[in-house]
Amino acid sequence: MWKDPIVQEARKAGEELARQADYNLHAFFQKLRKNEKEGFFAVPKRVVSKKRVKVPQMPDVR
């Protein structure tokens, strides 16, 4: 069976975080919230294009 390397990496990271929290779910989420507040990772920002795209109008076929 094929294994997705991205999924494997995410599972490995989750396992490492669980191990650091001694497999305590409460401690696991506390650490995630703490990391989120301290900004240990970058959250991508949505880029809005200023270029307008014209959508073609459907012809009136009445």
CHARMM-style PDB file with segment names, atoms N, HN, CA, C and O in Angstrom:
ATOM      1  N   MET     1       0.845  -1.184   0.000  1.00  0.00      PROA
ATOM      2  CA  MET     1       0.000   0.000   0.000  1.00  0.00      PROA
ATOM      3  C   MET     1       0.890   1.247   0.000  1.00  0.00      PROA
ATOM      4  O   MET     1       1.875   1.325   0.735  1.00  0.00      PROA
ATOM      5  N   TRP     2       0.524   2.215  -0.836  1.00  0.00      PROA
ATOM      6  HN  TRP     2      -0.276   2.152  -1.434  1.00  0.00      PROA
ATOM      7  CA  TRP     2       1.302   3.447  -0.952  1.00  0.00      PROA
ATOM      8  C   TRP     2       1.077   4.332   0.268  1.00  0.00      PROA
ATOM      9  O   TRP     2      -0.050   4.469   0.746  1.00  0.00      PROA
ATOM     10  N   LYS     3       2.141   4.923   0.763  1.00  0.00      PROA
ATOM     11  HN  LYS     3       3.056   4.811   0.375  1.00  0.00      PROA
ATOM     12  CA  LYS     3       2.041   5.804   1.917  1.00  0.00      PROA
ATOM     13  C   LYS     3       2.423   7.211   1.490  1.00  0.00      PROA
ATOM     14  O   LYS     3       3.471   7.428   0.881  1.00  0.00      PROA
ATOM     15  N   ASP     4       1.564   8.158   1.814  1.00  0.00      PROA
ATOM     16  HN  ASP     4       0.712   7.982   2.308  1.00  0.00      PROA
ATOM     17  CA  ASP     4       1.790   9.554   1.457  1.00  0.00      PROA
ATOM     18  C   ASP     4       2.852  10.134   2.386  1.00  0.00      PROA
ATOM     19  O   ASP     4       2.682  10.085   3.604  1.00  0.00      PROA
ATOM     20  N   PRO     5       3.946  10.682   1.847  1.00  0.00      PROA
ATOM     21  CA  PRO     5       5.009  11.207   2.703  1.00  0.00      PROA
ATOM     22  C   PRO     5       4.567  12.402   3.548  1.00  0.00      PROA
ATOM     23  O   PRO     5       5.079  12.602   4.649  1.00  0.00      PROA
ATOM     24  N   ILE     6       3.630  13.191   3.048  1.00  0.00      PROA
ATOM     25  HN  ILE     6       3.214  13.029   2.153  1.00  0.00      PROA
ATOM     26  CA  ILE     6       3.150  14.342   3.825  1.00  0.00      PROA
ATOM     27  C   ILE     6       2.352  13.865   5.032  1.00  0.00      PROA
ATOM     28  O   ILE     6       2.502  14.392   6.135  1.00  0.00      PROA
ATOM     29  N   VAL     7       1.504  12.864   4.815  1.00  0.00      PROA
ATOM     30  HN  VAL     7       1.382  12.436   3.919  1.00  0.00      PROA
ATOM     31  CA  VAL     7       0.721  12.298   5.924  1.00  0.00      PROA
ATOM     32  C   VAL     7       1.660  11.665   6.943  1.00  0.00      PROA
ATOM     33  O   VAL     7       1.467  11.825   8.148  1.00  0.00      PROA
ATOM     34  N   GLN     8       2.670  10.951   6.472  1.00  0.00      PROA
ATOM     35  HN  GLN     8       2.828  10.820   5.493  1.00  0.00      PROA
ATOM     36  CA  GLN     8       3.634  10.315   7.378  1.00  0.00      PROA
ATOM     37  C   GLN     8       4.355  11.360   8.219  1.00  0.00      PROA
ATOM     38  O   GLN     8       4.563  11.165   9.416  1.00  0.00      PROA
ATOM     39  N   GLU     9       4.741  12.486   7.581  1.00  0.00      PROA
ATOM     40  HN  GLU     9       4.571  12.645   6.608  1.00  0.00      PROA
ATOM     41  CA  GLU     9       5.434  13.556   8.311  1.00  0.00      PROA
ATOM     42  C   GLU     9       4.523  14.186   9.365  1.00  0.00      PROA
ATOM     43  O   GLU     9       4.963  14.480  10.477  1.00  0.00      PROA
ATOM     44  N   ALA    10       3.245  14.393   9.009  1.00  0.00      PROA
ATOM     45  HN  ALA    10       2.888  14.154   8.106  1.00  0.00      PROA
ATOM     46  CA  ALA    10       2.293  14.975   9.961  1.00  0.00      PROA
ATOM     47  C   ALA    10       2.060  14.035  11.144  1.00  0.00      PROA
ATOM     48  O   ALA    10       1.988  14.479  12.290  1.00  0.00      PROA
ATOM     49  N   ARG    11       1.946  12.754  10.867  1.00  0.00      PROA
ATOM     50  HN  ARG    11       2.005  12.393   9.937  1.00  0.00      PROA
ATOM     51  CA  ARG    11       1.758  11.775  11.951  1.00  0.00      PROA
ATOM     52  C   ARG    11       2.982  11.718  12.854  1.00  0.00      PROA
ATOM     53  O   ARG    11       2.853  11.611  14.074  1.00  0.00      PROA
ATOM     54  N   LYS    12       4.163  11.788  12.262  1.00  0.00      PROA
ATOM     55  HN  LYS    12       4.268  11.875  11.271  1.00  0.00      PROA
ATOM     56  CA  LYS    12       5.402  11.759  13.041  1.00  0.00      PROA
ATOM     57  C   LYS    12       5.486  12.988  13.954  1.00  0.00      PROA
ATOM     58  O   LYS    12       5.875  12.878  15.117  1.00  0.00      PROA
ATOM     59  N   ALA    13       5.120  14.154  13.418  1.00  0.00      PROA
ATOM     60  HN  ALA    13       4.804  14.243  12.474  1.00  0.00      PROA
ATOM     61  CA  ALA    13       5.137  15.381  14.219  1.00  0.00      PROA
ATOM     62  C   ALA    13       4.116  15.298  15.355  1.00  0.00      PROA
ATOM     63  O   ALA    13       4.402  15.708  16.479  1.00  0.00      PROA
ATOM     64  N   GLY    14       2.920  14.766  15.060  1.00  0.00      PROA
ATOM     65  HN  GLY    14       2.688  14.433  14.146  1.00  0.00      PROA
ATOM     66  CA  GLY    14       1.898  14.612  16.095  1.00  0.00      PROA
ATOM     67  C   GLY    14       2.340  13.649  17.178  1.00  0.00      PROA
ATOM     68  O   GLY    14       2.102  13.886  18.363  1.00  0.00      PROA
ATOM     69  N   GLU    15       2.981  12.565  16.777  1.00  0.00      PROA
ATOM     70  HN  GLU    15       3.174  12.373  15.815  1.00  0.00      PROA
ATOM     71  CA  GLU    15       3.485  11.590  17.754  1.00  0.00      PROA
ATOM     72  C   GLU    15       4.556  12.222  18.649  1.00  0.00      PROA
ATOM     73  O   GLU    15       4.598  11.970  19.853  1.00  0.00      PROA
ATOM     74  N   GLU    16       5.414  13.038  18.050  1.00  0.00      PROA
ATOM     75  HN  GLU    16       5.380  13.243  17.072  1.00  0.00      PROA
ATOM     76  CA  GLU    16       6.467  13.707  18.835  1.00  0.00      PROA
ATOM     77  C   GLU    16       5.854  14.673  19.848  1.00  0.00      PROA
ATOM     78  O   GLU    16       6.297  14.727  20.995  1.00  0.00      PROA
ATOM     79  N   LEU    17       4.837  15.437  19.432  1.00  0.00      PROA
ATOM     80  HN  LEU    17       4.478  15.393  18.499  1.00  0.00      PROA
ATOM     81  CA  LEU    17       4.166  16.353  20.360  1.00  0.00      PROA
ATOM     82  C   LEU    17       3.464  15.583  21.477  1.00  0.00      PROA
ATOM     83  O   LEU    17       3.497  16.001  22.634  1.00  0.00      PROA
ATOM     84  N   ALA    18       2.837  14.474  21.138  1.00  0.00      PROA
ATOM     85  HN  ALA    18       2.810  14.135  20.198  1.00  0.00      PROA
ATOM     86  CA  ALA    18       2.171  13.650  22.157  1.00  0.00      PROA
ATOM     87  C   ALA    18       3.191  13.092  23.144  1.00  0.00      PROA
ATOM     88  O   ALA    18       2.933  13.053  24.347  1.00  0.00      PROA
ATOM     89  N   ARG    19       4.345  12.662  22.643  1.00  0.00      PROA
ATOM     90  HN  ARG    19       4.554  12.694  21.666  1.00  0.00      PROA
ATOM     91  CA  ARG    19       5.388  12.132  23.514  1.00  0.00      PROA
ATOM     92  C   ARG    19       5.879  13.224  24.466  1.00  0.00      PROA
ATOM     93  O   ARG    19       6.082  12.971  25.653  1.00  0.00      PROA
ATOM     94  N   GLN    20       6.071  14.445  23.938  1.00  0.00      PROA
ATOM     95  HN  GLN    20       5.906  14.650  22.973  1.00  0.00      PROA
ATOM     96  CA  GLN    20       6.530  15.560  24.774  1.00  0.00      PROA
ATOM     97  C   GLN    20       5.511  15.891  25.862  1.00  0.00      PROA
ATOM     98  O   GLN    20       5.888  16.330  26.949  1.00  0.00      PROA
ATOM     99  N   ALA    21       4.219  15.684  25.579  1.00  0.00      PROA
ATOM    100  HN  ALA    21       3.912  15.327  24.696  1.00  0.00      PROA
ATOM    101  CA  ALA    21       3.160  15.951  26.555  1.00  0.00      PROA
ATOM    102  C   ALA    21       2.881  14.726  27.421  1.00  0.00      PROA
ATOM    103  O   ALA    21       1.895  14.701  28.158  1.00  0.00      PROA
ATOM    104  N   ASP    22       3.738  13.716  27.339  1.00  0.00      PROA
ATOM    105  HN  ASP    22       4.539  13.736  26.740  1.00  0.00      PROA
ATOM    106  CA  ASP    22       3.595  12.479  28.102  1.00  0.00      PROA
ATOM    107  C   ASP    22       2.249  11.806  27.826  1.00  0.00      PROA
ATOM    108  O   ASP    22       1.658  11.188  28.711  1.00  0.00      PROA
ATOM    109  N   TYR    23       1.773  11.937  26.581  1.00  0.00      PROA
ATOM    110  HN  TYR    23       2.253  12.440  25.862  1.00  0.00      PROA
ATOM    111  CA  TYR    23       0.522  11.339  26.104  1.00  0.00      PROA
ATOM    112  C   TYR    23      -0.699  11.789  26.906  1.00  0.00      PROA
ATOM    113  O   TYR    23      -1.699  11.077  26.991  1.00  0.00      PROA
ATOM    114  N   ASN    24      -0.599  12.983  27.490  1.00  0.00      PROA
ATOM    115  HN  ASN    24       0.213  13.562  27.421  1.00  0.00      PROA
ATOM    116  CA  ASN    24      -1.694  13.595  28.238  1.00  0.00      PROA
ATOM    117  C   ASN    24      -2.399  14.558  27.287  1.00  0.00      PROA
ATOM    118  O   ASN    24      -1.802  15.545  26.858  1.00  0.00      PROA
ATOM    119  N   LEU    25      -3.649  14.289  26.953  1.00  0.00      PROA
ATOM    120  HN  LEU    25      -4.135  13.487  27.300  1.00  0.00      PROA
ATOM    121  CA  LEU    25      -4.374  15.085  25.974  1.00  0.00      PROA
ATOM    122  C   LEU    25      -4.506  16.545  26.399  1.00  0.00      PROA
ATOM    123  O   LEU    25      -4.377  17.449  25.573  1.00  0.00      PROA
ATOM    124  N   HSD    26      -4.764  16.775  27.691  1.00  0.00      PROA
ATOM    125  HN  HSD    26      -4.869  16.040  28.362  1.00  0.00      PROA
ATOM    126  CA  HSD    26      -4.896  18.143  28.195  1.00  0.00      PROA
ATOM    127  C   HSD    26      -3.575  18.898  28.014  1.00  0.00      PROA
ATOM    128  O   HSD    26      -3.572  20.033  27.537  1.00  0.00      PROA
ATOM    129  N   ALA    27      -2.474  18.285  28.386  1.00  0.00      PROA
ATOM    130  HN  ALA    27      -2.477  17.364  28.774  1.00  0.00      PROA
ATOM    131  CA  ALA    27      -1.158  18.923  28.236  1.00  0.00      PROA
ATOM    132  C   ALA    27      -0.814  19.131  26.758  1.00  0.00      PROA
ATOM    133  O   ALA    27      -0.199  20.133  26.394  1.00  0.00      PROA
ATOM    134  N   PHE    28      -1.211  18.184  25.917  1.00  0.00      PROA
ATOM    135  HN  PHE    28      -1.710  17.369  26.213  1.00  0.00      PROA
ATOM    136  CA  PHE    28      -0.961  18.270  24.476  1.00  0.00      PROA
ATOM    137  C   PHE    28      -1.580  19.540  23.901  1.00  0.00      PROA
ATOM    138  O   PHE    28      -0.912  20.288  23.187  1.00  0.00      PROA
ATOM    139  N   PHE    29      -2.878  19.791  24.213  1.00  0.00      PROA
ATOM    140  HN  PHE    29      -3.420  19.183  24.793  1.00  0.00      PROA
ATOM    141  CA  PHE    29      -3.551  20.963  23.668  1.00  0.00      PROA
ATOM    142  C   PHE    29      -3.095  22.253  24.335  1.00  0.00      PROA
ATOM    143  O   PHE    29      -3.092  23.306  23.698  1.00  0.00      PROA
ATOM    144  N   GLN    30      -2.710  22.191  25.601  1.00  0.00      PROA
ATOM    145  HN  GLN    30      -2.712  21.336  26.119  1.00  0.00      PROA
ATOM    146  CA  GLN    30      -2.157  23.375  26.251  1.00  0.00      PROA
ATOM    147  C   GLN    30      -0.885  23.817  25.532  1.00  0.00      PROA
ATOM    148  O   GLN    30      -0.678  25.008  25.296  1.00  0.00      PROA
ATOM    149  N   LYS    31      -0.039  22.853  25.186  1.00  0.00      PROA
ATOM    150  HN  LYS    31      -0.207  21.886  25.378  1.00  0.00      PROA
ATOM    151  CA  LYS    31       1.206  23.171  24.486  1.00  0.00      PROA
ATOM    152  C   LYS    31       0.911  23.748  23.100  1.00  0.00      PROA
ATOM    153  O   LYS    31       1.572  24.695  22.671  1.00  0.00      PROA
ATOM    154  N   LEU    32      -0.073  23.187  22.399  1.00  0.00      PROA
ATOM    155  HN  LEU    32      -0.609  22.418  22.746  1.00  0.00      PROA
ATOM    156  CA  LEU    32      -0.437  23.728  21.089  1.00  0.00      PROA
ATOM    157  C   LEU    32      -0.926  25.169  21.206  1.00  0.00      PROA
ATOM    158  O   LEU    32      -0.551  26.020  20.399  1.00  0.00      PROA
ATOM    159  N   ARG    33      -1.765  25.447  22.211  1.00  0.00      PROA
ATOM    160  HN  ARG    33      -2.069  24.756  22.867  1.00  0.00      PROA
ATOM    161  CA  ARG    33      -2.269  26.813  22.405  1.00  0.00      PROA
ATOM    162  C   ARG    33      -1.131  27.768  22.760  1.00  0.00      PROA
ATOM    163  O   ARG    33      -1.094  28.901  22.281  1.00  0.00      PROA
ATOM    164  N   LYS    34      -0.212  27.312  23.593  1.00  0.00      PROA
ATOM    165  HN  LYS    34      -0.242  26.391  23.982  1.00  0.00      PROA
ATOM    166  CA  LYS    34       0.931  28.143  23.982  1.00  0.00      PROA
ATOM    167  C   LYS    34       1.791  28.461  22.760  1.00  0.00      PROA
ATOM    168  O   LYS    34       2.202  29.604  22.566  1.00  0.00      PROA
ATOM    169  N   ASN    35       2.058  27.456  21.947  1.00  0.00      PROA
ATOM    170  HN  ASN    35       1.724  26.527  22.104  1.00  0.00      PROA
ATOM    171  CA  ASN    35       2.852  27.673  20.743  1.00  0.00      PROA
ATOM    172  C   ASN    35       2.154  28.631  19.788  1.00  0.00      PROA
ATOM    173  O   ASN    35       2.802  29.451  19.138  1.00  0.00      PROA
ATOM    174  N   GLU    36       0.837  28.526  19.707  1.00  0.00      PROA
ATOM    175  HN  GLU    36       0.311  27.860  20.236  1.00  0.00      PROA
ATOM    176  CA  GLU    36       0.074  29.403  18.829  1.00  0.00      PROA
ATOM    177  C   GLU    36       0.189  30.858  19.293  1.00  0.00      PROA
ATOM    178  O   GLU    36       0.388  31.759  18.478  1.00  0.00      PROA
ATOM    179  N   LYS    37       0.065  31.084  20.599  1.00  0.00      PROA
ATOM    180  HN  LYS    37      -0.097  30.353  21.262  1.00  0.00      PROA
ATOM    181  CA  LYS    37       0.153  32.443  21.138  1.00  0.00      PROA
ATOM    182  C   LYS    37       1.550  33.027  20.981  1.00  0.00      PROA
ATOM    183  O   LYS    37       1.704  34.222  20.727  1.00  0.00      PROA
ATOM    184  N   GLU    38       2.567  32.185  21.131  1.00  0.00      PROA
ATOM    185  HN  GLU    38       2.442  31.215  21.337  1.00  0.00      PROA
ATOM    186  CA  GLU    38       3.943  32.667  21.037  1.00  0.00      PROA
ATOM    187  C   GLU    38       4.418  32.779  19.592  1.00  0.00      PROA
ATOM    188  O   GLU    38       5.507  33.290  19.328  1.00  0.00      PROA
ATOM    189  N   GLY    39       3.609  32.306  18.671  1.00  0.00      PROA
ATOM    190  HN  GLY    39       2.725  31.891  18.885  1.00  0.00      PROA
ATOM    191  CA  GLY    39       3.925  32.472  17.256  1.00  0.00      PROA
ATOM    192  C   GLY    39       5.096  31.635  16.775  1.00  0.00      PROA
ATOM    193  O   GLY    39       5.976  32.145  16.083  1.00  0.00      PROA
ATOM    194  N   PHE    40       5.121  30.352  17.132  1.00  0.00      PROA
ATOM    195  HN  PHE    40       4.406  29.937  17.694  1.00  0.00      PROA
ATOM    196  CA  PHE    40       6.203  29.474  16.702  1.00  0.00      PROA
ATOM    197  C   PHE    40       6.068  29.040  15.247  1.00  0.00      PROA
ATOM    198  O   PHE    40       6.923  28.317  14.735  1.00  0.00      PROA
ATOM    199  N   PHE    41       5.014  29.470  14.585  1.00  0.00      PROA
ATOM    200  HN  PHE    41       4.320  30.057  15.001  1.00  0.00      PROA
ATOM    201  CA  PHE    41       4.825  29.086  13.199  1.00  0.00      PROA
ATOM    202  C   PHE    41       4.196  30.246  12.460  1.00  0.00      PROA
ATOM    203  O   PHE    41       3.559  31.104  13.072  1.00  0.00      PROA
ATOM    204  N   ALA    42       4.364  30.280  11.181  1.00  0.00      PROA
ATOM    205  HN  ALA    42       4.881  29.583  10.684  1.00  0.00      PROA
ATOM    206  CA  ALA    42       3.803  31.351  10.371  1.00  0.00      PROA
ATOM    207  C   ALA    42       2.484  30.898   9.764  1.00  0.00      PROA
ATOM    208  O   ALA    42       2.380  29.806   9.204  1.00  0.00      PROA
ATOM    209  N   VAL    43       1.496  31.743   9.882  1.00  0.00      PROA
ATOM    210  HN  VAL    43       1.580  32.630  10.337  1.00  0.00      PROA
ATOM    211  CA  VAL    43       0.197  31.463   9.283  1.00  0.00      PROA
ATOM    212  C   VAL    43       0.161  32.195   7.946  1.00  0.00      PROA
ATOM    213  O   VAL    43       0.331  33.413   7.906  1.00  0.00      PROA
ATOM    214  N   PRO    44      -0.057  31.477   6.864  1.00  0.00      PROA
ATOM    215  CA  PRO    44      -0.074  32.147   5.566  1.00  0.00      PROA
ATOM    216  C   PRO    44      -1.230  33.134   5.458  1.00  0.00      PROA
ATOM    217  O   PRO    44      -2.333  32.875   5.940  1.00  0.00      PROA
ATOM    218  N   LYS    45      -0.967  34.239   4.835  1.00  0.00      PROA
ATOM    219  HN  LYS    45      -0.071  34.449   4.444  1.00  0.00      PROA
ATOM    220  CA  LYS    45      -1.984  35.268   4.635  1.00  0.00      PROA
ATOM    221  C   LYS    45      -2.609  35.080   3.259  1.00  0.00      PROA
ATOM    222  O   LYS    45      -1.954  34.642   2.314  1.00  0.00      PROA
ATOM    223  N   ARG    46      -3.870  35.416   3.170  1.00  0.00      PROA
ATOM    224  HN  ARG    46      -4.403  35.772   3.937  1.00  0.00      PROA
ATOM    225  CA  ARG    46      -4.565  35.327   1.888  1.00  0.00      PROA
ATOM    226  C   ARG    46      -4.140  36.511   1.030  1.00  0.00      PROA
ATOM    227  O   ARG    46      -4.175  37.659   1.474  1.00  0.00      PROA
ATOM    228  N   VAL    47      -3.746  36.226  -0.174  1.00  0.00      PROA
ATOM    229  HN  VAL    47      -3.717  35.294  -0.534  1.00  0.00      PROA
ATOM    230  CA  VAL    47      -3.346  37.276  -1.103  1.00  0.00      PROA
ATOM    231  C   VAL    47      -4.531  37.584  -2.006  1.00  0.00      PROA
ATOM    232  O   VAL    47      -5.059  36.707  -2.690  1.00  0.00      PROA
ATOM    233  N   VAL    48      -4.934  38.844  -1.991  1.00  0.00      PROA
ATOM    234  HN  VAL    48      -4.505  39.556  -1.435  1.00  0.00      PROA
ATOM    235  CA  VAL    48      -6.063  39.262  -2.806  1.00  0.00      PROA
ATOM    236  C   VAL    48      -5.518  39.977  -4.031  1.00  0.00      PROA
ATOM    237  O   VAL    48      -4.776  40.953  -3.922  1.00  0.00      PROA
ATOM    238  N   SER    49      -5.893  39.482  -5.180  1.00  0.00      PROA
ATOM    239  HN  SER    49      -6.496  38.690  -5.269  1.00  0.00      PROA
ATOM    240  CA  SER    49      -5.433  40.085  -6.422  1.00  0.00      PROA
ATOM    241  C   SER    49      -6.224  41.349  -6.700  1.00  0.00      PROA
ATOM    242  O   SER    49      -7.443  41.378  -6.531  1.00  0.00      PROA
ATOM    243  N   LYS    50      -5.524  42.397  -7.128  1.00  0.00      PROA
ATOM    244  HN  LYS    50      -4.534  42.374  -7.265  1.00  0.00      PROA
ATOM    245  CA  LYS    50      -6.203  43.642  -7.471  1.00  0.00      PROA
ATOM    246  C   LYS    50      -6.670  43.626  -8.920  1.00  0.00      PROA
ATOM    247  O   LYS    50      -7.404  44.513  -9.354  1.00  0.00      PROA
ATOM    248  N   LYS    51      -6.247  42.628  -9.654  1.00  0.00      PROA
ATOM    249  HN  LYS    51      -5.651  41.907  -9.302  1.00  0.00      PROA
ATOM    250  CA  LYS    51      -6.632  42.506 -11.043  1.00  0.00      PROA
ATOM    251  C   LYS    51      -8.059  41.959 -11.128  1.00  0.00      PROA
ATOM    252  O   LYS    51      -8.361  40.911 -10.558  1.00  0.00      PROA
ATOM    253  N   ARG    52      -8.920  42.664 -11.830  1.00  0.00      PROA
ATOM    254  HN  ARG    52      -8.675  43.516 -12.293  1.00  0.00      PROA
ATOM    255  CA  ARG    52     -10.307  42.240 -11.982  1.00  0.00      PROA
ATOM    256  C   ARG    52     -10.430  41.331 -13.194  1.00  0.00      PROA
ATOM    257  O   ARG    52      -9.830  41.582 -14.239  1.00  0.00      PROA
ATOM    258  N   VAL    53     -11.191  40.304 -13.046  1.00  0.00      PROA
ATOM    259  HN  VAL    53     -11.678  40.099 -12.197  1.00  0.00      PROA
ATOM    260  CA  VAL    53     -11.420  39.372 -14.141  1.00  0.00      PROA
ATOM    261  C   VAL    53     -12.845  39.567 -14.619  1.00  0.00      PROA
ATOM    262  O   VAL    53     -13.787  39.506 -13.830  1.00  0.00      PROA
ATOM    263  N   LYS    54     -12.999  39.802 -15.914  1.00  0.00      PROA
ATOM    264  HN  LYS    54     -12.234  39.851 -16.555  1.00  0.00      PROA
ATOM    265  CA  LYS    54     -14.336  39.971 -16.469  1.00  0.00      PROA
ATOM    266  C   LYS    54     -14.949  38.602 -16.738  1.00  0.00      PROA
ATOM    267  O   LYS    54     -14.346  37.743 -17.382  1.00  0.00      PROA
ATOM    268  N   VAL    55     -16.140  38.427 -16.236  1.00  0.00      PROA
ATOM    269  HN  VAL    55     -16.630  39.125 -15.713  1.00  0.00      PROA
ATOM    270  CA  VAL    55     -16.869  37.183 -16.450  1.00  0.00      PROA
ATOM    271  C   VAL    55     -17.788  37.411 -17.642  1.00  0.00      PROA
ATOM    272  O   VAL    55     -18.588  38.346 -17.640  1.00  0.00      PROA
ATOM    273  N   PRO    56     -17.679  36.570 -18.651  1.00  0.00      PROA
ATOM    274  CA  PRO    56     -18.555  36.785 -19.828  1.00  0.00      PROA
ATOM    275  C   PRO    56     -20.016  36.597 -19.465  1.00  0.00      PROA
ATOM    276  O   PRO    56     -20.376  35.707 -18.695  1.00  0.00      PROA
ATOM    277  N   GLN    57     -20.850  37.456 -20.039  1.00  0.00      PROA
ATOM    278  HN  GLN    57     -20.557  38.179 -20.665  1.00  0.00      PROA
ATOM    279  CA  GLN    57     -22.282  37.381 -19.795  1.00  0.00      PROA
ATOM    280  C   GLN    57     -22.913  36.394 -20.760  1.00  0.00      PROA
ATOM    281  O   GLN    57     -22.502  36.292 -21.915  1.00  0.00      PROA
ATOM    282  N   MET    58     -23.896  35.682 -20.290  1.00  0.00      PROA
ATOM    283  HN  MET    58     -24.230  35.765 -19.351  1.00  0.00      PROA
ATOM    284  CA  MET    58     -24.631  34.759 -21.147  1.00  0.00      PROA
ATOM    285  C   MET    58     -25.544  35.578 -22.053  1.00  0.00      PROA
ATOM    286  O   MET    58     -26.155  36.551 -21.610  1.00  0.00      PROA
ATOM    287  N   PRO    59     -25.636  35.189 -23.310  1.00  0.00      PROA
ATOM    288  CA  PRO    59     -26.518  35.934 -24.212  1.00  0.00      PROA
ATOM    289  C   PRO    59     -27.987  35.722 -23.846  1.00  0.00      PROA
ATOM    290  O   PRO    59     -28.373  34.658 -23.364  1.00  0.00      PROA
ATOM    291  N   ASP    60     -28.787  36.741 -24.082  1.00  0.00      PROA
ATOM    292  HN  ASP    60     -28.473  37.606 -24.474  1.00  0.00      PROA
ATOM    293  CA  ASP    60     -30.214  36.653 -23.821  1.00  0.00      PROA
ATOM    294  C   ASP    60     -30.863  35.888 -24.979  1.00  0.00      PROA
ATOM    295  O   ASP    60     -30.852  36.359 -26.116  1.00  0.00      PROA
ATOM    296  N   VAL    61     -31.422  34.721 -24.696  1.00  0.00      PROA
ATOM    297  HN  VAL    61     -31.431  34.338 -23.773  1.00  0.00      PROA
ATOM    298  CA  VAL    61     -31.963  33.879 -25.753  1.00  0.00      PROA
ATOM    299  C   VAL    61     -33.491  33.800 -25.721  1.00  0.00      PROA
ATOM    300  O   VAL    61     -34.067  32.769 -26.069  1.00  0.00      PROA
ATOM    301  N   ARG    62     -34.129  34.859 -25.315  1.00  0.00      PROA
ATOM    302  HN  ARG    62     -33.661  35.696 -25.032  1.00  0.00      PROA
ATOM    303  CA  ARG    62     -35.604  34.835 -25.245  1.00  0.00      PROA
ATOM    304  C   ARG    62     -36.218  34.895 -26.589  1.00  0.00      PROA
ATOM    305  OT1 ARG    62     -37.443  34.884 -26.709  1.00  0.00      PROA
TER     306      ARG     62
END
